Amino acid sequence: MPSLNLDSRVAFLFCETRDYRRVAPPSSTPAYASRSGSGQGSTKEAAAEQFNTWWSQLSDNTITVFSDGSEQYKDGAKLVGYGYAIYRGQSLVRTGSGAINSISHVFDAEAIGALKGLQCALEILRPLDEHIWMCIDSTSVIWCMRANASNTSQWAFLECHALIDQFKVGIRWSPGHMGIEGNETADELADAGANEGRMDDDRSAEPTISGIGTTARALADAATSDWWSRCLTGLSASYRKWGLGYSIAEPPELRLPRTLLHRLLAARTAHGDFAQYHRRFGHTDAELNCLCGYAKTPEHLVFCEISQRKFHAWPAKPERPPSRPKEGRRYMSAILAHPKLFEDFLTVTQYFAINARAQQTRDLTSPGGPQQSYGLPRQNRHSLTAV
């Protein structure tokens, strides 16, 4: 698809298409067994062996239809296609391939390829032919063929249902990439169909529901990303340095307990119990230093000896404890972007709990107000603003 601006791509999603009546999927599987055979309960290896044994014994009066889909990218362009191979007994008698609209997925190609293959098989059907079998490697497609038609490419499944019912077509699971001849042929044809780009003048040339959904989400993500990039310039340097993204979905941090959410937001924004914050707002009675003697900063959380004593239990820990500003920023960015990691880190290190207990002890034992429990203020060697 040629490069389009955002407005053009949004409009493209809602281009005029033919009005097809959407039919709800049947509520139950028919009583006869023609839509069974998904391979449920079998391993791929066992199912492939059973399939090859079964297929090798078929007579010339039995038709098997193998089909597959392909989704690939070439020079930045998305290519989606299908292929099918039709056998009488073990003799290949007909093949076909083609492309479908690129605003789709391989699942759509598999469904459409199965329909095209079945239609072709019915064109060469002879009076003496006894059975037609659809041999499909995708269990998802098989389940939809068994009556539970998906929303995307539903028209292809519903047309298959009608033909399956009319001609008593059977369905077999033929596990992919297991050396089954028909599968390998259909797979090669699907790749060729996608690359050739030839589309039939029918519904396969139109965007599918799943393809439109993916494109719409991509456009929404791009718009959100563009907006966030513009907003970042107006945010504080203390926040920007963590490289945090933005999502329109519910933020996972809202699942944190309120006490932990407070700690997370304070660390992200540097608005909290930190030395620079207290100095900025003239909090003369605030404790500016950690229990270890270094100034309180958001990044000190990963450098403090209180935390580093528990390094062996850190979540998603690096190879070694952070000792340089760059290493500290990398790990802090990771746990600030993933609230569950931040929660686990605080649970393991007990950093704030230990400092809080020390502060309470100081308040109780120092009549003149909060004092350092030991040591003199130390220069914070681990500041992320250090050169």
C-alpha positions in Angstrom: 0.0 0.0 0.0 1.5 3.4 -0.9 2.6 5.8 1.9 -0.4 7.8 3.1 -0.7 10.5 5.8 -2.7 9.8 8.9 -6.0 11.2 7.7 -5.8 9.4 4.4 -5.1 6.1 6.1 -8.1 6.5 8.4 -10.3 7.3 5.5 -9.0 4.2 3.6 -10.3 2.0 6.4 -13.8 3.1 5.6 -13.7 3.0 1.8 -16.9 1.9 0.1 -17.4 -1.9 -0.1 -20.2 -4.1 -1.2 -22.9 -4.7 1.3 -22.8 -8.3 2.4 -25.3 -9.7 4.8 -23.6 -10.9 7.9 -24.9 -14.2 9.2 -24.5 -15.2 12.8 -22.5 -18.4 13.3 -24.6 -21.6 13.8 -25.1 -22.4 17.5 -24.2 -26.0 17.3 -22.3 -28.6 15.2 -24.4 -30.8 13.0 -25.0 -34.3 14.1 -23.1 -35.9 11.2 -19.4 -36.3 11.3 -18.4 -34.4 8.2 -17.1 -31.4 10.2 -15.1 -33.4 12.8 -11.5 -34.3 12.7 -9.6 -31.5 14.3 -7.0 -33.8 15.8 -8.1 -33.0 19.3 -6.0 -34.9 21.9 -3.2 -35.9 19.5 0.3 -34.7 19.3 1.5 -33.3 16.0 3.9 -36.2 15.5 1.3 -38.9 16.2 -1.4 -37.1 14.1 1.0 -36.6 11.2 1.9 -40.3 11.2 -1.8 -41.3 11.4 -2.6 -38.9 8.6 0.1 -40.2 6.3 -1.0 -43.8 6.9 -4.6 -42.9 6.1 -3.7 -40.8 3.1 -1.5 -43.4 1.5 -4.4 -45.9 1.5 -6.9 -43.6 -0.3 -8.3 -44.8 -3.7 -8.4 -42.8 -6.9 -12.1 -42.1 -6.1 -11.2 -40.0 -3.1 -10.3 -36.3 -3.5 -8.2 -34.5 -0.9 -7.8 -30.7 -0.8 -4.8 -29.3 1.0 -4.7 -25.5 1.5 -2.6 -23.0 3.3 -2.1 -19.3 3.8 1.0 -17.0 3.8 1.7 -13.6 5.4 5.1 -12.0 4.7 6.8 -8.7 4.2 8.9 -7.7 1.2 10.6 -4.3 0.9 8.3 -3.0 3.7 5.1 -4.1 1.9 2.8 -6.7 3.5 1.9 -9.6 1.3 -0.9 -12.1 2.1 -1.9 -15.0 -0.1 -3.2 -18.6 -0.3 -2.5 -21.8 -2.1 -4.2 -25.2 -2.5 -3.3 -28.6 -4.0 -5.9 -31.2 -5.0 -5.2 -34.9 -5.1 -7.0 -38.0 -6.4 -5.6 -40.7 -4.3 -1.9 -39.8 -4.2 -1.8 -38.1 -7.6 -1.7 -34.3 -7.8 -4.4 -33.2 -10.3 -5.0 -29.4 -9.7 -3.3 -26.5 -7.9 -4.1 -22.9 -7.4 -2.9 -19.8 -5.6 -3.6 -16.1 -5.3 -3.3 -13.0 -3.1 -5.8 -11.4 -0.9 -6.1 -7.8 0.3 -3.0 -6.9 2.4 -5.3 -5.5 5.1 -5.8 -9.0 6.4 -4.0 -11.8 8.2 -2.8 -15.3 7.5 -5.9 -16.7 9.2 -8.0 -15.0 6.5 -5.8 -16.4 3.8 -6.2 -19.9 5.2 -9.9 -19.6 5.3 -10.2 -18.2 1.8 -7.6 -20.7 0.5 -9.7 -23.6 1.9 -12.8 -22.2 0.2 -11.0 -21.7 -3.2 -9.6 -25.2 -3.0 -12.9 -26.8 -2.2 -14.6 -24.9 -5.0 -12.0 -26.1 -7.5 -12.3 -29.7 -6.3 -16.1 -29.6 -6.9 -15.4 -28.4 -10.4 -13.5 -31.5 -11.3 -15.8 -33.9 -9.3 -16.7 -37.0 -11.2 -19.8 -39.3 -10.8 -17.5 -42.1 -9.5 -15.8 -40.0 -6.9 -16.8 -41.2 -3.4 -15.4 -38.7 -1.0 -13.9 -35.2 -0.7 -11.7 -34.4 2.2 -10.5 -30.9 3.2 -7.0 -31.4 4.8 -6.2 -28.3 6.9 -3.1 -27.7 9.1 -4.7 -24.9 11.2 -6.8 -26.1 14.1 -8.3 -22.6 14.4 -9.6 -22.8 10.8 -10.9 -26.3 11.5 -12.9 -25.2 14.5 -14.5 -22.4 12.4 -15.3 -24.9 9.7 -17.1 -27.0 12.3 -19.7 -24.3 12.5 -18.3 -21.6 14.7 -17.5 -19.2 12.0 -15.3 -16.3 13.0 -16.2 -12.7 12.4 -13.2 -12.1 10.1 -13.7 -13.8 6.7 -17.0 -15.1 7.9 -18.3 -15.1 4.4 -15.6 -17.7 3.4 -16.5 -20.0 6.3 -20.2 -19.7 5.6 -19.8 -20.6 2.0 -17.6 -23.6 3.1 -20.4 -24.6 5.5 -22.9 -24.7 2.7 -20.7 -26.7 0.4 -19.6 -29.1 3.2 -23.3 -29.8 4.0 -24.3 -30.2 0.4 -21.5 -32.5 -0.7 -20.8 -34.2 2.7 -17.2 -33.1 2.7 -15.0 -34.4 5.5 -12.3 -32.5 7.3 -9.0 -33.8 8.5 -6.2 -32.2 10.5 -3.0 -32.4 8.6 -0.3 -31.0 10.9 1.9 -28.4 9.3 5.7 -28.8 8.8 5.6 -32.5 9.5 6.5 -33.8 6.1 3.0 -34.2 4.7 3.3 -33.9 0.9 0.1 -32.0 0.3 0.8 -29.5 3.1 4.3 -28.8 1.7 2.9 -28.2 -1.8 0.1 -25.9 -0.5 2.6 -24.0 1.6 4.8 -23.3 -1.4 1.8 -22.3 -3.5 0.7 -19.9 -0.7 4.0 -18.2 -0.7 4.0 -17.9 -4.5 0.4 -16.5 -4.4 1.3 -13.8 -1.9 4.4 -12.8 -3.9 2.6 -12.7 -7.3 0.0 -10.4 -6.0 -2.8 -11.6 -8.3 -6.2 -11.1 -6.7 -9.6 -12.4 -7.8 -12.4 -9.9 -8.3 -14.4 -11.1 -5.3 -14.5 -10.6 -1.6 -11.0 -11.8 -1.1 -9.8 -8.5 -2.6 -11.4 -6.5 0.2 -10.0 -5.7 3.7 -11.0 -8.2 6.4 -12.3 -7.4 9.9 -9.1 -8.6 11.5 -7.0 -6.6 9.1 -9.0 -3.4 9.6 -8.8 -3.9 13.4 -5.0 -4.2 13.2 -4.6 -1.2 11.0 -6.9 0.9 13.2 -5.0 0.0 16.3 -1.7 0.8 14.6 -3.1 4.2 13.5 -4.3 4.9 17.0 -0.9 3.9 18.5 0.9 6.2 16.0 -1.4 9.1 16.8 -0.9 8.5 20.5 2.9 8.2 20.1 3.0 11.5 18.1 1.0 13.3 20.7 3.2 12.0 23.5 6.3 13.0 21.7 5.0 16.6 21.5 4.0 16.5 25.2 7.3 15.3 26.4 9.1 18.6 25.7 6.9 20.3 28.3 7.6 17.8 31.1 10.3 18.1 33.7 13.8 16.8 33.0 13.4 14.6 36.2 10.5 12.8 34.4 11.9 12.7 30.9 15.1 11.0 31.9 13.3 7.7 32.6 12.1 7.4 29.0 8.6 6.4 30.1 6.0 5.8 27.4 2.2 6.5 27.3 -0.7 4.2 26.7 -4.4 4.9 26.4 -5.1 1.6 28.2 -5.6 1.5 31.9 -2.2 2.1 33.5 -1.0 -1.0 35.4 0.3 1.2 38.2 -3.3 1.8 39.2 -3.4 -1.8 40.5 -0.7 -1.0 43.1 -1.6 -0.4 46.7 -1.9 3.4 47.3 1.2 3.5 49.4 3.3 1.9 46.6 1.6 4.0 43.9 2.7 7.1 45.9 6.3 5.8 46.0 6.3 5.1 42.2 4.9 8.5 41.2 7.3 10.2 43.6 10.3 8.4 42.0 9.1 9.2 38.5 8.6 12.9 39.1 11.2 13.6 41.9 8.3 15.1 43.9 8.6 13.4 47.2 10.8 12.7 50.1 14.0 13.8 48.4 16.7 16.2 49.4 16.4 18.5 46.4 12.6 18.6 46.7 12.8 19.6 50.4 15.3 22.3 49.7 13.3 23.7 46.9 10.2 24.2 49.1 12.1 25.1 52.2 11.2 22.1 54.3 13.7 22.9 57.1 12.6 20.1 59.4 12.9 17.4 56.7 15.5 14.6 56.8 17.6 15.1 53.7 19.8 12.0 54.0 19.2 8.3 53.8 20.0 6.1 56.7 23.3 5.2 54.9 24.3 8.8 54.9 23.8 9.7 51.3 21.4 12.3 50.1 17.9 11.1 49.3 17.3 11.0 45.5 15.1 8.8 43.3 18.1 7.0 41.8 19.6 6.4 45.3 17.0 3.7 45.7 19.2 1.3 43.6 22.6 2.4 44.9 21.9 2.4 48.6 23.6 -0.3 50.6 20.2 -1.2 52.1 19.0 -2.2 48.7 22.2 -3.7 47.4 22.4 -6.1 50.4 19.4 -7.8 48.8 20.7 -7.7 45.2 20.5 -11.5 44.9 16.7 -11.2 45.2 16.1 -8.2 42.9 13.4 -8.7 40.3 14.8 -8.7 36.7 18.2 -7.9 38.2 21.2 -7.0 36.0 24.4 -9.0 35.9 25.9 -7.0 38.7 24.7 -4.3 41.3 24.6 -0.9 39.7 27.7 1.2 40.5 27.6 3.8 37.7 25.0 6.4 36.8 24.2 4.8 33.5 23.7 1.4 35.1 21.5 2.9 37.7 19.4 4.8 35.2 18.9 1.6 33.1 17.6 -0.4 36.0 15.5 2.4 37.5 13.9 3.0 34.1 13.0 -0.7 33.9 11.3 -0.9 37.3 9.6 2.5 37.0 8.1 1.4 33.6 6.9 -1.9 35.1 5.0 -1.3 38.3 5.0 -4.9 39.3 8.8 -5.0 39.2 8.8 -1.8 41.3 6.5 -3.4 43.9 8.6 -6.5 44.0 11.8 -4.5 44.4 10.4 -2.6 47.4 9.1 -5.8 48.9 12.6 -7.5 48.6 14.7 -4.5 49.7 12.4 -3.0 52.4 14.2 0.3 51.6 11.4 2.7 52.7 10.3 0.6 55.6 13.9 0.5 57.0 14.3 4.3 56.6 10.9 4.9 58.1 11.8 2.9 61.2 15.1 4.7 61.6 13.3 8.0 61.3 10.8 7.1 64.0 13.7 6.1 66.3 15.4 9.4 65.6 12.3 11.4 66.4 11.8 9.5 69.7 15.4 9.7 70.9 16.3 13.2 69.7 14.5 16.0 71.8 15.8 18.7 69.5 14.1 17.2 66.5 15.1 14.8 63.7 18.9 14.1 63.6 21.0 11.7 61.6 21.4 8.4 63.4 25.0 8.0 62.4 27.6 9.4 60.1 28.0 12.7 58.5 26.2 13.8 55.3 28.1 12.2 52.4 28.4 13.3 48.8 26.1 11.3 46.6 28.6 9.6 44.2 25.8 7.9 42.4 23.8 11.0 41.2 22.5 10.3 37.7 23.5 13.9 36.8 27.1 13.1 37.5 29.5 13.2 34.6 
